[in-house]
């Protein structure tokens, strides 16, 4: 729906998003392997209840600047449809 309204992302926007991810990965306390495992587990659980766009899921771990031992897990999951049971 949003693609129809706003069009697909331009290559510069995709590159900007990728650069943000690289910078975030440099600052986080969680390894890329652990982050990918978390993403796979979240996909399994969320897919039981929602039809999602697996390719567009974005997971970040943002570390606090004052206390490097604390952070926030940020998960963006585009939902296509709610599964009715």
PLY file of the C-alpha trace (Angstrom):
ply
format ascii 1.0
element vertex 85
property float x
property float y
property float z
element edge 84
property int vertex1
property int vertex2
end_header
0.00 0.00 0.00
2.76 2.46 0.94
4.70 1.64 -2.23
1.70 2.76 -4.27
1.53 6.04 -2.39
5.20 6.86 -2.06
6.92 4.62 -4.61
9.78 2.22 -4.01
12.89 3.30 -2.16
15.51 4.90 -4.33
19.00 3.40 -4.37
20.40 6.31 -2.35
17.81 5.66 0.37
18.68 1.95 0.41
22.40 2.81 0.65
21.67 5.26 3.49
19.73 2.57 5.38
22.59 0.10 4.91
25.11 2.63 6.18
22.96 3.25 9.25
22.94 -0.50 9.91
26.76 -0.66 9.63
27.15 2.21 12.09
24.67 0.65 14.49
26.45 -2.70 14.30
29.73 -0.97 15.19
28.16 0.50 18.36
26.21 -2.47 19.65
27.16 -5.05 22.23
25.53 -8.01 20.45
27.36 -9.92 17.71
25.95 -10.13 14.19
25.45 -13.88 14.64
23.38 -13.40 17.80
21.35 -10.63 16.17
20.59 -12.89 13.17
19.60 -15.77 15.47
17.27 -13.42 17.36
15.78 -12.28 14.04
15.13 -15.90 12.99
13.48 -16.71 16.33
11.32 -13.57 16.21
10.21 -14.42 12.66
9.12 -17.90 13.78
7.05 -16.56 16.68
5.52 -13.57 14.90
4.63 -15.68 11.84
2.25 -17.74 13.98
0.01 -14.70 14.38
0.77 -12.36 11.48
1.65 -12.55 7.81
4.82 -10.51 7.61
7.28 -9.28 5.02
10.34 -11.28 6.13
12.71 -9.43 3.79
11.85 -6.04 5.28
12.26 -6.88 8.98
14.72 -4.55 10.64
16.27 -5.39 14.02
18.66 -3.05 15.79
20.33 -2.99 19.15
20.96 0.61 20.11
23.50 1.12 22.89
23.11 3.99 25.36
25.90 6.54 25.14
26.15 7.09 28.91
26.08 3.42 29.90
27.46 1.01 27.28
26.03 -1.96 29.24
22.46 -0.86 28.53
20.58 -0.55 25.29
17.32 -0.96 23.44
16.22 -3.66 21.06
14.33 -2.04 18.19
12.28 -4.30 15.93
10.42 -3.06 12.86
8.18 -5.74 11.31
6.05 -4.82 8.29
2.71 -6.64 8.75
0.85 -7.78 5.65
-2.15 -9.34 7.36
-3.42 -10.54 10.73
-4.03 -14.30 10.82
-7.53 -15.03 12.14
-7.90 -18.27 14.09
0 1
1 2
2 3
3 4
4 5
5 6
6 7
7 8
8 9
9 10
10 11
11 12
12 13
13 14
14 15
15 16
16 17
17 18
18 19
19 20
20 21
21 22
22 23
23 24
24 25
25 26
26 27
27 28
28 29
29 30
30 31
31 32
32 33
33 34
34 35
35 36
36 37
37 38
38 39
39 40
40 41
41 42
42 43
43 44
44 45
45 46
46 47
47 48
48 49
49 50
50 51
51 52
52 53
53 54
54 55
55 56
56 57
57 58
58 59
59 60
60 61
61 62
62 63
63 64
64 65
65 66
66 67
67 68
68 69
69 70
70 71
71 72
72 73
73 74
74 75
75 76
76 77
77 78
78 79
79 80
80 81
81 82
82 83
83 84
